[in-house]
């Protein structure tokens, strides 16, 4: 039976529902899902500062992913080299309770940090949507590009309580240089100034 003039068909209803769903997507879409492959990603922060690493100190900086991705490289920028032979170890931790680094996901290995350079490690790591922690520890005191408390647009770790003009950018904990500990050591301290910056290169959007 053909519809009368002015009546809606099932096809009309489906078309209106599809248009409404598209409209909802436009309003709820997370722009952080738009990532260009082959480029380095930091989870939304920018590296607008530098930081001299403290020897035998493990740092963790949040990596926030709005979608699943596969990464093929971790990278840091050394702006002042450490003493000859100085090294750093990079890795990734899973997220634990209350936005604290948890179990070790990847110990990526060592890079030389005794000269000014952008240095990297090849990896093959797929991550699902969520929060992870990029980690670095050094056996020296090189200076690296860093996350500044002012240029941290996603303050998931809150505001520094003693001075409300800055965000907290990561965690640090004294730890002997070597293989990354599993899990991340307990009772770390929140950084309220700068945290070493580590970027990851996007191979594919999964």
Secondary structure, DSSP 8 states (H G I E B T S, - for coil): ----TT---HHHHHHHHHHHHHHHHHHH--GGG---TTSEE-TT----EEEE--TTEEEEEEEEESS-EEEEEEEEEEEE--STT-EEEEEEEEE-TTS-EEEEEEEEEEEE-SSSEEEEEEEEEEE-SEEEEEEEEESS--EEEEEESSS-S--TT-B-TT-TT-B--EEEEE--SSS--SS--SS-EEESSEEE--EEEEEEE-
